Amino acid sequence: GAHVGIFDNYKWDKSKTAMAGIDALIGIEYTFPTAPFTLGLDYKPAFNFIGDNRIWADGVGLSFKFNIR
């Protein structure tokens, strides 16, 4: 995927910064066979090639879903 944005007036940075870059998204899920639940773990690294040129490797998410059968 891709992202584009403008960051403005953060407490630690008073300048306006335009950014653009690419994203990836990978994940894994497990559905419990005897319970109506699914657990998931996602990882979303990103790289900015315009603006703050660096790799953002801290995008992690945990999900808990209730399945209706």
mmJSON file of the N, C-alpha and C atoms, coordinates in Angstrom:
{"data_MODEL":{"atom_site":{
"group_PDB":["ATOM","ATOM","ATOM","ATOM","ATOM","ATOM","ATOM","ATOM","ATOM","ATOM","ATOM","ATOM","ATOM","ATOM","ATOM","ATOM","ATOM","ATOM","ATOM","ATOM","ATOM","ATOM","ATOM","ATOM","ATOM","ATOM","ATOM","ATOM","ATOM","ATOM","ATOM","ATOM","ATOM","ATOM","ATOM","ATOM","ATOM","ATOM","ATOM","ATOM","ATOM","ATOM","ATOM","ATOM","ATOM","ATOM","ATOM","ATOM","ATOM","ATOM","ATOM","ATOM","ATOM","ATOM","ATOM","ATOM","ATOM","ATOM","ATOM","ATOM","ATOM","ATOM","ATOM","ATOM","ATOM","ATOM","ATOM","ATOM","ATOM","ATOM","ATOM","ATOM","ATOM","ATOM","ATOM","ATOM","ATOM","ATOM","ATOM","ATOM","ATOM","ATOM","ATOM","ATOM","ATOM","ATOM","ATOM","ATOM","ATOM","ATOM","ATOM","ATOM","ATOM","ATOM","ATOM","ATOM","ATOM","ATOM","ATOM","ATOM","ATOM","ATOM","ATOM","ATOM","ATOM","ATOM","ATOM","ATOM","ATOM","ATOM","ATOM","ATOM","ATOM","ATOM","ATOM","ATOM","ATOM","ATOM","ATOM","ATOM","ATOM","ATOM","ATOM","ATOM","ATOM","ATOM","ATOM","ATOM","ATOM","ATOM","ATOM","ATOM","ATOM","ATOM","ATOM","ATOM","ATOM","ATOM","ATOM","ATOM","ATOM","ATOM","ATOM","ATOM","ATOM","ATOM","ATOM","ATOM","ATOM","ATOM","ATOM","ATOM","ATOM","ATOM","ATOM","ATOM","ATOM","ATOM","ATOM","ATOM","ATOM","ATOM","ATOM","ATOM","ATOM","ATOM","ATOM","ATOM","ATOM","ATOM","ATOM","ATOM","ATOM","ATOM","ATOM","ATOM","ATOM","ATOM","ATOM","ATOM","ATOM","ATOM","ATOM","ATOM","ATOM","ATOM","ATOM","ATOM","ATOM","ATOM","ATOM","ATOM","ATOM","ATOM","ATOM","ATOM","ATOM","ATOM","ATOM","ATOM","ATOM","ATOM","ATOM","ATOM","ATOM","ATOM","ATOM"],
"id":[1,2,3,4,5,6,7,8,9,10,11,12,13,14,15,16,17,18,19,20,21,22,23,24,25,26,27,28,29,30,31,32,33,34,35,36,37,38,39,40,41,42,43,44,45,46,47,48,49,50,51,52,53,54,55,56,57,58,59,60,61,62,63,64,65,66,67,68,69,70,71,72,73,74,75,76,77,78,79,80,81,82,83,84,85,86,87,88,89,90,91,92,93,94,95,96,97,98,99,100,101,102,103,104,105,106,107,108,109,110,111,112,113,114,115,116,117,118,119,120,121,122,123,124,125,126,127,128,129,130,131,132,133,134,135,136,137,138,139,140,141,142,143,144,145,146,147,148,149,150,151,152,153,154,155,156,157,158,159,160,161,162,163,164,165,166,167,168,169,170,171,172,173,174,175,176,177,178,179,180,181,182,183,184,185,186,187,188,189,190,191,192,193,194,195,196,197,198,199,200,201,202,203,204,205,206,207],
"type_symbol":["N","C","C","N","C","C","N","C","C","N","C","C","N","C","C","N","C","C","N","C","C","N","C","C","N","C","C","N","C","C","N","C","C","N","C","C","N","C","C","N","C","C","N","C","C","N","C","C","N","C","C","N","C","C","N","C","C","N","C","C","N","C","C","N","C","C","N","C","C","N","C","C","N","C","C","N","C","C","N","C","C","N","C","C","N","C","C","N","C","C","N","C","C","N","C","C","N","C","C","N","C","C","N","C","C","N","C","C","N","C","C","N","C","C","N","C","C","N","C","C","N","C","C","N","C","C","N","C","C","N","C","C","N","C","C","N","C","C","N","C","C","N","C","C","N","C","C","N","C","C","N","C","C","N","C","C","N","C","C","N","C","C","N","C","C","N","C","C","N","C","C","N","C","C","N","C","C","N","C","C","N","C","C","N","C","C","N","C","C","N","C","C","N","C","C","N","C","C","N","C","C","N","C","C","N","C","C"],
"label_atom_id":["N","CA","C","N","CA","C","N","CA","C","N","CA","C","N","CA","C","N","CA","C","N","CA","C","N","CA","C","N","CA","C","N","CA","C","N","CA","C","N","CA","C","N","CA","C","N","CA","C","N","CA","C","N","CA","C","N","CA","C","N","CA","C","N","CA","C","N","CA","C","N","CA","C","N","CA","C","N","CA","C","N","CA","C","N","CA","C","N","CA","C","N","CA","C","N","CA","C","N","CA","C","N","CA","C","N","CA","C","N","CA","C","N","CA","C","N","CA","C","N","CA","C","N","CA","C","N","CA","C","N","CA","C","N","CA","C","N","CA","C","N","CA","C","N","CA","C","N","CA","C","N","CA","C","N","CA","C","N","CA","C","N","CA","C","N","CA","C","N","CA","C","N","CA","C","N","CA","C","N","CA","C","N","CA","C","N","CA","C","N","CA","C","N","CA","C","N","CA","C","N","CA","C","N","CA","C","N","CA","C","N","CA","C","N","CA","C","N","CA","C","N","CA","C","N","CA","C","N","CA","C","N","CA","C","N","CA","C","N","CA","C"],
"label_alt_id":[null,null,null,null,null,null,null,null,null,null,null,null,null,null,null,null,null,null,null,null,null,null,null,null,null,null,null,null,null,null,null,null,null,null,null,null,null,null,null,null,null,null,null,null,null,null,null,null,null,null,null,null,null,null,null,null,null,null,null,null,null,null,null,null,null,null,null,null,null,null,null,null,null,null,null,null,null,null,null,null,null,null,null,null,null,null,null,null,null,null,null,null,null,null,null,null,null,null,null,null,null,null,null,null,null,null,null,null,null,null,null,null,null,null,null,null,null,null,null,null,null,null,null,null,null,null,null,null,null,null,null,null,null,null,null,null,null,null,null,null,null,null,null,null,null,null,null,null,null,null,null,null,null,null,null,null,null,null,null,null,null,null,null,null,null,null,null,null,null,null,null,null,null,null,null,null,null,null,null,null,null,null,null,null,null,null,null,null,null,null,null,null,null,null,null,null,null,null,null,null,null,null,null,null,null,null,null],
"label_comp_id":["GLY","GLY","GLY","ALA","ALA","ALA","HIS","HIS","HIS","VAL","VAL","VAL","GLY","GLY","GLY","ILE","ILE","ILE","PHE","PHE","PHE","ASP","ASP","ASP","ASN","ASN","ASN","TYR","TYR","TYR","LYS","LYS","LYS","TRP","TRP","TRP","ASP","ASP","ASP","LYS","LYS","LYS","SER","SER","SER","LYS","LYS","LYS","THR","THR","THR","ALA","ALA","ALA","MET","MET","MET","ALA","ALA","ALA","GLY","GLY","GLY","ILE","ILE","ILE","ASP","ASP","ASP","ALA","ALA","ALA","LEU","LEU","LEU","ILE","ILE","ILE","GLY","GLY","GLY","ILE","ILE","ILE","GLU","GLU","GLU","TYR","TYR","TYR","THR","THR","THR","PHE","PHE","PHE","PRO","PRO","PRO","THR","THR","THR","ALA","ALA","ALA","PRO","PRO","PRO","PHE","PHE","PHE","THR","THR","THR","LEU","LEU","LEU","GLY","GLY","GLY","LEU","LEU","LEU","ASP","ASP","ASP","TYR","TYR","TYR","LYS","LYS","LYS","PRO","PRO","PRO","ALA","ALA","ALA","PHE","PHE","PHE","ASN","ASN","ASN","PHE","PHE","PHE","ILE","ILE","ILE","GLY","GLY","GLY","ASP","ASP","ASP","ASN","ASN","ASN","ARG","ARG","ARG","ILE","ILE","ILE","TRP","TRP","TRP","ALA","ALA","ALA","ASP","ASP","ASP","GLY","GLY","GLY","VAL","VAL","VAL","GLY","GLY","GLY","LEU","LEU","LEU","SER","SER","SER","PHE","PHE","PHE","LYS","LYS","LYS","PHE","PHE","PHE","ASN","ASN","ASN","ILE","ILE","ILE","ARG","ARG","ARG"],
"label_asym_id":["A","A","A","A","A","A","A","A","A","A","A","A","A","A","A","A","A","A","A","A","A","A","A","A","A","A","A","A","A","A","A","A","A","A","A","A","A","A","A","A","A","A","A","A","A","A","A","A","A","A","A","A","A","A","A","A","A","A","A","A","A","A","A","A","A","A","A","A","A","A","A","A","A","A","A","A","A","A","A","A","A","A","A","A","A","A","A","A","A","A","A","A","A","A","A","A","A","A","A","A","A","A","A","A","A","A","A","A","A","A","A","A","A","A","A","A","A","A","A","A","A","A","A","A","A","A","A","A","A","A","A","A","A","A","A","A","A","A","A","A","A","A","A","A","A","A","A","A","A","A","A","A","A","A","A","A","A","A","A","A","A","A","A","A","A","A","A","A","A","A","A","A","A","A","A","A","A","A","A","A","A","A","A","A","A","A","A","A","A","A","A","A","A","A","A","A","A","A","A","A","A","A","A","A","A","A","A"],
"label_entity_id":["1","1","1","1","1","1","1","1","1","1","1","1","1","1","1","1","1","1","1","1","1","1","1","1","1","1","1","1","1","1","1","1","1","1","1","1","1","1","1","1","1","1","1","1","1","1","1","1","1","1","1","1","1","1","1","1","1","1","1","1","1","1","1","1","1","1","1","1","1","1","1","1","1","1","1","1","1","1","1","1","1","1","1","1","1","1","1","1","1","1","1","1","1","1","1","1","1","1","1","1","1","1","1","1","1","1","1","1","1","1","1","1","1","1","1","1","1","1","1","1","1","1","1","1","1","1","1","1","1","1","1","1","1","1","1","1","1","1","1","1","1","1","1","1","1","1","1","1","1","1","1","1","1","1","1","1","1","1","1","1","1","1","1","1","1","1","1","1","1","1","1","1","1","1","1","1","1","1","1","1","1","1","1","1","1","1","1","1","1","1","1","1","1","1","1","1","1","1","1","1","1","1","1","1","1","1","1"],
"label_seq_id":[1,1,1,2,2,2,3,3,3,4,4,4,5,5,5,6,6,6,7,7,7,8,8,8,9,9,9,10,10,10,11,11,11,12,12,12,13,13,13,14,14,14,15,15,15,16,16,16,17,17,17,18,18,18,19,19,19,20,20,20,21,21,21,22,22,22,23,23,23,24,24,24,25,25,25,26,26,26,27,27,27,28,28,28,29,29,29,30,30,30,31,31,31,32,32,32,33,33,33,34,34,34,35,35,35,36,36,36,37,37,37,38,38,38,39,39,39,40,40,40,41,41,41,42,42,42,43,43,43,44,44,44,45,45,45,46,46,46,47,47,47,48,48,48,49,49,49,50,50,50,51,51,51,52,52,52,53,53,53,54,54,54,55,55,55,56,56,56,57,57,57,58,58,58,59,59,59,60,60,60,61,61,61,62,62,62,63,63,63,64,64,64,65,65,65,66,66,66,67,67,67,68,68,68,69,69,69],
"pdbx_PDB_ins_code":[null,null,null,null,null,null,null,null,null,null,null,null,null,null,null,null,null,null,null,null,null,null,null,null,null,null,null,null,null,null,null,null,null,null,null,null,null,null,null,null,null,null,null,null,null,null,null,null,null,null,null,null,null,null,null,null,null,null,null,null,null,null,null,null,null,null,null,null,null,null,null,null,null,null,null,null,null,null,null,null,null,null,null,null,null,null,null,null,null,null,null,null,null,null,null,null,null,null,null,null,null,null,null,null,null,null,null,null,null,null,null,null,null,null,null,null,null,null,null,null,null,null,null,null,null,null,null,null,null,null,null,null,null,null,null,null,null,null,null,null,null,null,null,null,null,null,null,null,null,null,null,null,null,null,null,null,null,null,null,null,null,null,null,null,null,null,null,null,null,null,null,null,null,null,null,null,null,null,null,null,null,null,null,null,null,null,null,null,null,null,null,null,null,null,null,null,null,null,null,null,null,null,null,null,null,null,null],
"Cartn_x":[0.829,0.0,0.869,0.226,0.922,0.287,1.03,0.492,1.031,0.212,0.567,-0.036,0.703,0.149,0.971,0.361,1.035,0.879,1.99,1.989,2.227,1.443,1.481,1.364,2.257,2.177,2.128,2.969,3.144,3.928,3.797,4.475,5.989,6.527,7.982,8.502,7.605,8.039,7.042,7.443,6.533,6.468,7.155,7.141,6.098,5.732,4.848,5.718,5.369,6.152,5.227,5.499,4.763,5.523,4.768,5.38,4.637,5.38,4.797,5.679,5.042,5.823,5.017,5.622,4.984,4.788,3.768,3.425,3.344,3.528,3.267,2.367,1.644,0.787,0.792,1.223,1.196,0.534,-0.12,-0.803,-1.075,-1.454,-1.796,-2.999,-3.899,-5.076,-5.226,-5.806,-6.106,-7.532,-8.365,-9.733,-9.771,-10.24,-10.336,-11.428,-11.143,-12.127,-13.321,-13.155,-14.257,-14.827,-14.332,-14.828,-15.074,-16.006,-16.324,-15.41,-14.111,-13.171,-12.075,-11.562,-10.406,-9.417,-8.155,-7.076,-6.256,-5.856,-5.051,-3.891,-2.813,-1.646,-1.236,-1.146,-0.785,0.48,1.271,2.496,2.48,2.699,2.618,3.861,4.915,6.071,5.803,6.49,6.331,7.675,7.835,9.036,8.619,9.111,8.854,9.968,9.616,10.632,10.558,9.55,9.467,9.212,9.979,9.804,10.765,10.255,11.057,11.501,12.643,13.109,13.632,12.76,13.17,12.137,12.512,11.611,10.864,9.554,8.714,8.404,8.973,8.821,8.047,7.315,6.637,5.121,4.62,3.18,2.725,2.273,1.827,0.418,-0.431,-1.789,-2.217,-2.969,-3.52,-5.034,-5.704,-7.163,-7.789,-8.984,-9.78,-11.177,-11.63,-12.921,-13.853,-15.122,-16.16,-16.852,-16.886,-17.455,-18.904,-19.768,-21.165,-21.306,-21.738,-21.83,-23.257],
"Cartn_y":[-1.176,0.0,1.234,2.358,3.641,4.579,5.61,6.641,8.007,9.03,10.428,11.23,12.183,12.98,14.215,15.122,16.326,16.354,16.455,16.536,17.98,18.478,19.888,20.066,20.873,21.356,20.263,19.28,18.351,19.05,18.574,19.21,19.234,18.185,18.088,18.636,19.042,19.521,20.564,21.821,22.912,23.173,22.404,22.618,21.732,22.113,21.281,20.377,19.111,18.148,17.308,17.271,16.387,15.072,13.98,12.656,11.801,10.911,9.906,8.674,7.511,6.291,5.062,3.922,2.644,1.865,1.021,0.204,-1.256,-2.106,-3.537,-3.96,-5.032,-5.539,-7.057,-7.672,-9.125,-9.491,-10.625,-11.022,-12.504,-12.941,-14.334,-14.364,-15.334,-15.508,-16.969,-17.181,-18.535,-18.556,-19.437,-19.634,-20.885,-20.728,-21.864,-22.813,-24.105,-25.038,-25.293,-25.156,-25.452,-24.204,-23.036,-21.784,-20.781,-19.858,-18.911,-17.681,-17.888,-16.778,-16.94,-15.808,-15.768,-14.756,-15.141,-14.235,-13.905,-12.654,-12.247,-11.368,-11.429,-10.591,-10.023,-8.69,-8.009,-7.193,-7.076,-6.287,-5.391,-4.075,-3.111,-2.22,-2.656,-1.778,-0.758,0.372,1.419,2.087,2.642,3.392,4.696,5.815,7.124,7.445,7.741,8.16,9.651,10.347,11.807,12.266,13.238,13.727,13.043,12.494,11.822,10.458,10.434,9.214,8.208,7.307,6.232,5.119,4.011,2.86,2.918,2.795,2.702,1.22,0.612,-0.831,-1.179,-0.213,-0.466,-0.618,-0.849,-1.008,-2.434,-2.726,-4.07,-3.974,-4.926,-4.948,-6.348,-6.427,-7.683,-7.563,-8.569,-8.52,-9.741,-9.532,-10.577,-10.458,-11.494,-11.457,-12.517,-12.166,-13.113,-13.565,-14.864,-15.418,-15.836,-15.423,-15.851,-16.948,-18.113,-19.252,-19.544],
"Cartn_z":[0.0,0.0,0.0,0.156,0.141,1.153,1.528,2.404,1.999,2.237,1.995,3.141,3.674,4.763,5.053,5.823,6.305,7.817,8.518,9.967,10.362,11.326,11.676,13.189,13.747,15.129,16.193,16.067,17.174,18.282,19.499,20.633,20.456,19.837,19.71,18.38,17.466,16.154,15.677,15.645,15.282,13.78,12.975,11.527,10.856,9.646,8.829,7.97,7.914,7.153,6.291,4.997,4.091,3.985,3.991,3.904,2.899,2.266,1.375,1.447,1.316,1.403,1.06,1.325,1.031,2.329,2.333,3.493,3.08,4.045,3.871,5.026,4.858,5.925,5.856,6.939,7.033,8.353,8.371,9.588,9.632,10.815,11.033,11.971,11.728,12.572,12.954,14.117,14.565,15.092,14.52,14.982,15.84,17.055,17.971,17.489,17.353,16.801,17.722,19.029,19.955,20.624,20.287,20.868,19.745,19.928,18.852,18.848,18.95,18.998,17.953,17.509,16.62,17.18,17.255,17.637,16.402,16.277,15.136,15.558,14.803,15.019,13.671,13.581,12.343,12.548,11.478,11.484,10.261,10.464,9.366,9.345,8.676,8.507,7.401,7.476,6.463,6.218,5.026,4.672,4.013,4.547,3.947,2.965,1.717,0.754,0.471,0.983,0.943,2.373,2.829,4.199,5.14,6.187,7.208,6.681,5.995,5.331,6.347,6.731,7.628,7.583,8.177,8.252,9.582,9.523,10.714,10.899,11.908,12.097,13.36,13.928,15.197,15.061,13.867,13.663,13.902,15.113,15.481,16.057,15.687,16.218,16.619,17.693,18.183,18.124,17.561,17.452,18.11,18.616,19.24,18.648,17.974,17.288,17.859,17.923,18.303,17.028,16.774,15.543,15.761,14.852,14.867,13.829,14.264,13.344,12.984],
"occupancy":[1.0,1.0,1.0,1.0,1.0,1.0,1.0,1.0,1.0,1.0,1.0,1.0,1.0,1.0,1.0,1.0,1.0,1.0,1.0,1.0,1.0,1.0,1.0,1.0,1.0,1.0,1.0,1.0,1.0,1.0,1.0,1.0,1.0,1.0,1.0,1.0,1.0,1.0,1.0,1.0,1.0,1.0,1.0,1.0,1.0,1.0,1.0,1.0,1.0,1.0,1.0,1.0,1.0,1.0,1.0,1.0,1.0,1.0,1.0,1.0,1.0,1.0,1.0,1.0,1.0,1.0,1.0,1.0,1.0,1.0,1.0,1.0,1.0,1.0,1.0,1.0,1.0,1.0,1.0,1.0,1.0,1.0,1.0,1.0,1.0,1.0,1.0,1.0,1.0,1.0,1.0,1.0,1.0,1.0,1.0,1.0,1.0,1.0,1.0,1.0,1.0,1.0,1.0,1.0,1.0,1.0,1.0,1.0,1.0,1.0,1.0,1.0,1.0,1.0,1.0,1.0,1.0,1.0,1.0,1.0,1.0,1.0,1.0,1.0,1.0,1.0,1.0,1.0,1.0,1.0,1.0,1.0,1.0,1.0,1.0,1.0,1.0,1.0,1.0,1.0,1.0,1.0,1.0,1.0,1.0,1.0,1.0,1.0,1.0,1.0,1.0,1.0,1.0,1.0,1.0,1.0,1.0,1.0,1.0,1.0,1.0,1.0,1.0,1.0,1.0,1.0,1.0,1.0,1.0,1.0,1.0,1.0,1.0,1.0,1.0,1.0,1.0,1.0,1.0,1.0,1.0,1.0,1.0,1.0,1.0,1.0,1.0,1.0,1.0,1.0,1.0,1.0,1.0,1.0,1.0,1.0,1.0,1.0,1.0,1.0,1.0,1.0,1.0,1.0,1.0,1.0,1.0],
"B_iso_or_equiv":[0.0,0.0,0.0,0.0,0.0,0.0,0.0,0.0,0.0,0.0,0.0,0.0,0.0,0.0,0.0,0.0,0.0,0.0,0.0,0.0,0.0,0.0,0.0,0.0,0.0,0.0,0.0,0.0,0.0,0.0,0.0,0.0,0.0,0.0,0.0,0.0,0.0,0.0,0.0,0.0,0.0,0.0,0.0,0.0,0.0,0.0,0.0,0.0,0.0,0.0,0.0,0.0,0.0,0.0,0.0,0.0,0.0,0.0,0.0,0.0,0.0,0.0,0.0,0.0,0.0,0.0,0.0,0.0,0.0,0.0,0.0,0.0,0.0,0.0,0.0,0.0,0.0,0.0,0.0,0.0,0.0,0.0,0.0,0.0,0.0,0.0,0.0,0.0,0.0,0.0,0.0,0.0,0.0,0.0,0.0,0.0,0.0,0.0,0.0,0.0,0.0,0.0,0.0,0.0,0.0,0.0,0.0,0.0,0.0,0.0,0.0,0.0,0.0,0.0,0.0,0.0,0.0,0.0,0.0,0.0,0.0,0.0,0.0,0.0,0.0,0.0,0.0,0.0,0.0,0.0,0.0,0.0,0.0,0.0,0.0,0.0,0.0,0.0,0.0,0.0,0.0,0.0,0.0,0.0,0.0,0.0,0.0,0.0,0.0,0.0,0.0,0.0,0.0,0.0,0.0,0.0,0.0,0.0,0.0,0.0,0.0,0.0,0.0,0.0,0.0,0.0,0.0,0.0,0.0,0.0,0.0,0.0,0.0,0.0,0.0,0.0,0.0,0.0,0.0,0.0,0.0,0.0,0.0,0.0,0.0,0.0,0.0,0.0,0.0,0.0,0.0,0.0,0.0,0.0,0.0,0.0,0.0,0.0,0.0,0.0,0.0,0.0,0.0,0.0,0.0,0.0,0.0],
"pdbx_formal_charge":[null,null,null,null,null,null,null,null,null,null,null,null,null,null,null,null,null,null,null,null,null,null,null,null,null,null,null,null,null,null,null,null,null,null,null,null,null,null,null,null,null,null,null,null,null,null,null,null,null,null,null,null,null,null,null,null,null,null,null,null,null,null,null,null,null,null,null,null,null,null,null,null,null,null,null,null,null,null,null,null,null,null,null,null,null,null,null,null,null,null,null,null,null,null,null,null,null,null,null,null,null,null,null,null,null,null,null,null,null,null,null,null,null,null,null,null,null,null,null,null,null,null,null,null,null,null,null,null,null,null,null,null,null,null,null,null,null,null,null,null,null,null,null,null,null,null,null,null,null,null,null,null,null,null,null,null,null,null,null,null,null,null,null,null,null,null,null,null,null,null,null,null,null,null,null,null,null,null,null,null,null,null,null,null,null,null,null,null,null,null,null,null,null,null,null,null,null,null,null,null,null,null,null,null,null,null,null],
"auth_seq_id":[1,1,1,2,2,2,3,3,3,4,4,4,5,5,5,6,6,6,7,7,7,8,8,8,9,9,9,10,10,10,11,11,11,12,12,12,13,13,13,14,14,14,15,15,15,16,16,16,17,17,17,18,18,18,19,19,19,20,20,20,21,21,21,22,22,22,23,23,23,24,24,24,25,25,25,26,26,26,27,27,27,28,28,28,29,29,29,30,30,30,31,31,31,32,32,32,33,33,33,34,34,34,35,35,35,36,36,36,37,37,37,38,38,38,39,39,39,40,40,40,41,41,41,42,42,42,43,43,43,44,44,44,45,45,45,46,46,46,47,47,47,48,48,48,49,49,49,50,50,50,51,51,51,52,52,52,53,53,53,54,54,54,55,55,55,56,56,56,57,57,57,58,58,58,59,59,59,60,60,60,61,61,61,62,62,62,63,63,63,64,64,64,65,65,65,66,66,66,67,67,67,68,68,68,69,69,69],
"auth_comp_id":["GLY","GLY","GLY","ALA","ALA","ALA","HIS","HIS","HIS","VAL","VAL","VAL","GLY","GLY","GLY","ILE","ILE","ILE","PHE","PHE","PHE","ASP","ASP","ASP","ASN","ASN","ASN","TYR","TYR","TYR","LYS","LYS","LYS","TRP","TRP","TRP","ASP","ASP","ASP","LYS","LYS","LYS","SER","SER","SER","LYS","LYS","LYS","THR","THR","THR","ALA","ALA","ALA","MET","MET","MET","ALA","ALA","ALA","GLY","GLY","GLY","ILE","ILE","ILE","ASP","ASP","ASP","ALA","ALA","ALA","LEU","LEU","LEU","ILE","ILE","ILE","GLY","GLY","GLY","ILE","ILE","ILE","GLU","GLU","GLU","TYR","TYR","TYR","THR","THR","THR","PHE","PHE","PHE","PRO","PRO","PRO","THR","THR","THR","ALA","ALA","ALA","PRO","PRO","PRO","PHE","PHE","PHE","THR","THR","THR","LEU","LEU","LEU","GLY","GLY","GLY","LEU","LEU","LEU","ASP","ASP","ASP","TYR","TYR","TYR","LYS","LYS","LYS","PRO","PRO","PRO","ALA","ALA","ALA","PHE","PHE","PHE","ASN","ASN","ASN","PHE","PHE","PHE","ILE","ILE","ILE","GLY","GLY","GLY","ASP","ASP","ASP","ASN","ASN","ASN","ARG","ARG","ARG","ILE","ILE","ILE","TRP","TRP","TRP","ALA","ALA","ALA","ASP","ASP","ASP","GLY","GLY","GLY","VAL","VAL","VAL","GLY","GLY","GLY","LEU","LEU","LEU","SER","SER","SER","PHE","PHE","PHE","LYS","LYS","LYS","PHE","PHE","PHE","ASN","ASN","ASN","ILE","ILE","ILE","ARG","ARG","ARG"],
"auth_asym_id":["A","A","A","A","A","A","A","A","A","A","A","A","A","A","A","A","A","A","A","A","A","A","A","A","A","A","A","A","A","A","A","A","A","A","A","A","A","A","A","A","A","A","A","A","A","A","A","A","A","A","A","A","A","A","A","A","A","A","A","A","A","A","A","A","A","A","A","A","A","A","A","A","A","A","A","A","A","A","A","A","A","A","A","A","A","A","A","A","A","A","A","A","A","A","A","A","A","A","A","A","A","A","A","A","A","A","A","A","A","A","A","A","A","A","A","A","A","A","A","A","A","A","A","A","A","A","A","A","A","A","A","A","A","A","A","A","A","A","A","A","A","A","A","A","A","A","A","A","A","A","A","A","A","A","A","A","A","A","A","A","A","A","A","A","A","A","A","A","A","A","A","A","A","A","A","A","A","A","A","A","A","A","A","A","A","A","A","A","A","A","A","A","A","A","A","A","A","A","A","A","A","A","A","A","A","A","A"],
"auth_atom_id":["N","CA","C","N","CA","C","N","CA","C","N","CA","C","N","CA","C","N","CA","C","N","CA","C","N","CA","C","N","CA","C","N","CA","C","N","CA","C","N","CA","C","N","CA","C","N","CA","C","N","CA","C","N","CA","C","N","CA","C","N","CA","C","N","CA","C","N","CA","C","N","CA","C","N","CA","C","N","CA","C","N","CA","C","N","CA","C","N","CA","C","N","CA","C","N","CA","C","N","CA","C","N","CA","C","N","CA","C","N","CA","C","N","CA","C","N","CA","C","N","CA","C","N","CA","C","N","CA","C","N","CA","C","N","CA","C","N","CA","C","N","CA","C","N","CA","C","N","CA","C","N","CA","C","N","CA","C","N","CA","C","N","CA","C","N","CA","C","N","CA","C","N","CA","C","N","CA","C","N","CA","C","N","CA","C","N","CA","C","N","CA","C","N","CA","C","N","CA","C","N","CA","C","N","CA","C","N","CA","C","N","CA","C","N","CA","C","N","CA","C","N","CA","C","N","CA","C","N","CA","C","N","CA","C","N","CA","C","N","CA","C"],
"pdbx_PDB_model_num":[1,1,1,1,1,1,1,1,1,1,1,1,1,1,1,1,1,1,1,1,1,1,1,1,1,1,1,1,1,1,1,1,1,1,1,1,1,1,1,1,1,1,1,1,1,1,1,1,1,1,1,1,1,1,1,1,1,1,1,1,1,1,1,1,1,1,1,1,1,1,1,1,1,1,1,1,1,1,1,1,1,1,1,1,1,1,1,1,1,1,1,1,1,1,1,1,1,1,1,1,1,1,1,1,1,1,1,1,1,1,1,1,1,1,1,1,1,1,1,1,1,1,1,1,1,1,1,1,1,1,1,1,1,1,1,1,1,1,1,1,1,1,1,1,1,1,1,1,1,1,1,1,1,1,1,1,1,1,1,1,1,1,1,1,1,1,1,1,1,1,1,1,1,1,1,1,1,1,1,1,1,1,1,1,1,1,1,1,1,1,1,1,1,1,1,1,1,1,1,1,1,1,1,1,1,1,1]
}}}
